[in-house]
Amino acid sequence: MRQKAITTIDYGQFLSGYKRLQRAIIDVAAEEGIPVIDLEAAVPPDTDHLFDAVHLTGKGSLVAAEYISRQLENLGLIPR
């Protein structure tokens, strides 16, 4: 993976901010009773699946699509 996600901050700073944002989204969704499909649980954090810290490769996109479909089915939002 690339060591710099945005040229004005280093990767560690970017990742720290990204993790805080992700946690805030999950917390607010929980408070509001809104389901969250967390791709971090499904997509392996390696260069086969991730282009960089937030962008998926083709292989990662396939894994994500399958996971999202299963989660939507489990939530009863799409038919099985």
Sine and cosine of phi, psi and omega as CSV:
sin_phi,cos_phi,sin_psi,cos_psi,sin_omega,cos_omega
0.00,0.00,0.41,-0.91,-0.01,-1.00
-0.94,0.33,0.50,-0.87,-0.01,-1.00
-1.00,0.03,-0.26,0.97,0.06,-1.00
-0.81,-0.59,0.84,-0.55,0.02,-1.00
-1.00,0.01,-0.62,0.79,0.03,-1.00
-0.74,-0.67,0.71,-0.71,-0.17,-0.99
-0.91,0.42,-0.37,0.93,-0.06,-1.00
-1.00,0.01,-0.18,0.98,0.06,-1.00
-0.72,-0.69,0.44,-0.90,0.02,-1.00
-0.99,0.16,0.20,-0.98,-0.10,-0.99
-0.86,0.51,-0.65,0.76,0.01,-1.00
-0.87,0.49,-0.68,0.74,0.05,-1.00
-0.91,0.42,-0.70,0.72,0.02,-1.00
-0.86,0.50,-0.76,0.65,-0.05,-1.00
-0.89,0.46,-0.63,0.77,0.04,-1.00
-0.88,0.48,-0.72,0.69,0.03,-1.00
-0.91,0.41,-0.65,0.76,0.02,-1.00
-0.88,0.47,-0.70,0.72,0.01,-1.00
-0.90,0.43,-0.63,0.77,0.04,-1.00
-0.90,0.44,-0.68,0.73,0.03,-1.00
-0.89,0.45,-0.71,0.70,0.01,-1.00
-0.87,0.50,-0.70,0.72,0.01,-1.00
-0.89,0.45,-0.66,0.75,0.01,-1.00
-0.89,0.45,-0.67,0.74,0.02,-1.00
-0.88,0.47,-0.72,0.69,0.00,-1.00
-0.89,0.45,-0.67,0.74,0.00,-1.00
-0.90,0.43,-0.72,0.69,0.00,-1.00
-0.91,0.42,-0.67,0.74,0.03,-1.00
-0.87,0.50,-0.67,0.74,0.02,-1.00
-0.89,0.45,-0.69,0.72,0.02,-1.00
-0.88,0.47,-0.58,0.82,-0.05,-1.00
-1.00,-0.04,-0.04,1.00,-0.01,-1.00
0.95,0.33,0.53,0.85,-0.03,-1.00
-0.97,-0.25,0.80,-0.60,0.02,-1.00
-0.92,0.39,0.54,-0.84,0.04,-1.00
-0.84,-0.55,0.73,-0.68,0.11,-0.99
-0.98,-0.19,0.96,-0.27,-0.09,-1.00
-1.00,-0.06,0.97,-0.22,-0.05,-1.00
-0.93,0.36,-0.33,0.94,0.02,-1.00
-0.87,0.49,-0.48,0.88,0.02,-1.00
-0.96,0.28,-0.31,0.95,-0.13,-0.99
-0.92,-0.39,-0.55,0.84,-0.12,-0.99
-1.00,-0.09,0.88,-0.47,0.03,-1.00
-0.87,0.50,0.68,-0.74,-0.04,-1.00
-0.99,0.12,0.92,0.40,0.03,-1.00
-0.71,-0.71,0.15,-0.99,-0.09,-1.00
-0.96,0.30,-0.23,0.97,0.12,-0.99
-0.94,0.33,-0.49,0.87,-0.10,-0.99
-0.94,-0.34,-0.43,0.90,-0.04,-1.00
-0.86,-0.51,0.77,-0.64,0.10,-1.00
-0.97,0.25,-0.69,0.73,0.08,-1.00
-0.52,-0.86,-0.32,-0.95,-0.12,-0.99
-0.89,0.46,-0.38,0.92,-0.05,-1.00
-0.76,-0.65,-0.22,0.98,-0.08,-1.00
-0.97,-0.25,0.73,-0.68,-0.02,-1.00
-1.00,0.07,0.49,-0.87,0.18,-0.98
-0.99,0.15,0.01,-1.00,0.08,-1.00
-0.85,0.52,-0.71,0.71,0.02,-1.00
-0.89,0.45,-0.67,0.74,0.04,-1.00
-0.90,0.44,-0.60,0.80,0.02,-1.00
-0.90,0.43,-0.63,0.78,0.05,-1.00
-0.91,0.42,-0.69,0.72,0.04,-1.00
-0.88,0.48,-0.71,0.70,-0.01,-1.00
-0.89,0.46,-0.70,0.72,-0.02,-1.00
-0.88,0.47,-0.69,0.72,0.02,-1.00
-0.89,0.45,-0.68,0.73,-0.01,-1.00
-0.91,0.42,-0.71,0.71,0.01,-1.00
-0.88,0.48,-0.69,0.73,0.02,-1.00
-0.86,0.51,-0.72,0.69,0.02,-1.00
-0.88,0.48,-0.67,0.75,-0.02,-1.00
-0.92,0.40,-0.65,0.76,0.04,-1.00
-0.90,0.43,-0.62,0.78,0.09,-1.00
-0.89,0.46,-0.74,0.68,0.00,-1.00
-0.87,0.49,-0.53,0.85,0.03,-1.00
-0.99,0.14,-0.10,0.99,-0.01,-1.00
0.97,0.26,0.36,0.93,-0.04,-1.00
-1.00,-0.02,-0.34,0.94,0.13,-0.99
-0.70,-0.72,0.46,-0.89,-0.01,-1.00
-0.94,0.34,0.47,-0.88,0.05,-1.00
-0.97,0.23,0.00,0.00,0.00,0.00
